[in-house]
Amino acid sequence: MNTQELRALSEEHSAHNYHPLPIVIAEAEGAWVTDVEGKRYLDMLSAYSAVNFGHRHPRLVEAVRRQLDRVTLVSRAFDHDQFGPFVAELAELAGKDMVLPMNSGAEAVETALKTARKWGYEIKGVPADQANIVTFEGNFHGRTTTIVSFSTDPDARNSYGPFTPGFRTVPYGDAEALRAAVDENTVGVLIEPIQGEAGVNVPPSGFLTAVREICTARGSLMIADEIQSGLGRTGTTFAVEHENVVPDVYILGKALGGGILPVSAVVADRDVLGVFKPGQHGSTFGGNPLACAVAREVIAMLRTGEFQERSRTLGAHLHARLGKLPSDHVREVRGRGLWAGVELNGKARPVSEKLMERGVLAKETHETTLRLAPPLVVSQEDLDWALDQLEAVLTEV
Ligand SMILES: *Cc1c(COP(=O)(O)O)cnc(C)c1O
């Protein structure tokens, strides 16, 4: 089937909860994808950081192949030989004691929220059902009913009520507003160290440090959602490292599955994750052998520092070039490492469509932001070529 026929099938039979670019991908390798017509495109989105290591990285494919020939699923009713090493290695990467594995990012966020509440009632001593969790305007933490309860994006929220109570929202980057919102019943502050979906919003310098201080002072858990910002994307393993901040809880997902499987996890110390007893939380697929095998390889790749280094050096180059884009088209460029939100003066959708015609896949977020997040394996040559295309498109529109 050709592009048109395949697109027609999707249009007709899939719910229209996405507005994809009119391309149908058939194959991919490294930073490049090929559509059903055989045309190649440079992937400048990386599935929102899920493909940080590029498509089908040989080490990751090999890890999955090996595991496919051994055992793929046992459920948590039984232990398997990938599980112990996976949780030990991930805990070590994050400098924490314990891991609670899940599958999607939203599930891991839900798990972190349940962790904070349970910790709040059982350890902090918050009266029953009085716990609150503080979140930030513009947040994106997933799509479950509870998570959209504290979204400030009308598209994400409208028509999904009634919502889960117990959340407060303050402006992102406003430490004083956070200080005022946190009280004795605040069990957690849930924060993206850089807001991805909102358009790669980097908080003002010192903000993460302030969040840490406020959480420590009030005895609340600082919960860093590093699902999109973590695992090398910003030039460090975790984006909180840019301010040398250590949160109480990390939420990981996306790249943890190596672009092959959904793998997510909550990582924290024993005094926090130790609140769970058998039967109190779980997931059939969470921590399955295949997921553990691929995530272990991801962790091993991150340990070398090679990908973080690529993100730092190529990211500096990316931002230097983006900074020179004509100011009549570009209002602002935000981001860190190989991650950028390009704030345009006009609509971003026509720009991503024109980029696609030129063989560059990027996607708008909201109306006017173009998000760039190439795989960390992208070559400087390919990156420069993509930026040449962006320059050309901006002069066209
Ligand atoms: C993508 C994302 C999620 C949700 O992950 P899913 O796997 O889509 O459920 C949560 N938080 C952040 C910061 C994300 O970028």
The ligand as a Tripos MOL2 file, in Angstrom:
@<TRIPOS>MOLECULE
LIG
   15    15     1     0     0
SMALL
NO_CHARGES

@<TRIPOS>ATOM
      1 C1          5.8540   11.5850   27.8800 C.3       1 LIG1
      2 C2          5.8100   12.0770   29.2780 C.ar      1 LIG1
      3 C3          5.0160   11.4490   30.2530 C.ar      1 LIG1
      4 C4          4.0640   10.3400   29.9230 C.3       1 LIG1
      5 O1          4.6850    9.2180   29.3920 O.3       1 LIG1
      6 P1          3.8040    8.1280   28.5920 P.3       1 LIG1
      7 O2          4.7480    7.0010   28.3620 O.co2     1 LIG1
      8 O3          3.3380    8.7760   27.3250 O.co2     1 LIG1
      9 O4          2.6610    7.7710   29.4800 O.co2     1 LIG1
     10 C5          5.1010   11.9230   31.5440 C.ar      1 LIG1
     11 N1          5.8980   12.9480   31.8790 N.ar      1 LIG1
     12 C6          6.6680   13.5740   30.9750 C.ar      1 LIG1
     13 C7          7.5540   14.6960   31.4090 C.3       1 LIG1
     14 C8          6.6420   13.1800   29.6440 C.ar      1 LIG1
     15 O5          7.3750   13.8250   28.7330 O.3       1 LIG1
@<TRIPOS>BOND
     1     1     2 1
     2     2     3 ar
     3     2    14 ar
     4     3     4 1
     5     3    10 ar
     6     4     5 1
     7     5     6 1
     8     6     7 2
     9     6     8 1
    10     6     9 1
    11    10    11 ar
    12    11    12 ar
    13    12    13 1
    14    12    14 ar
    15    14    15 1
@<TRIPOS>SUBSTRUCTURE
     1 LIG1         1 GROUP 0 **** ****
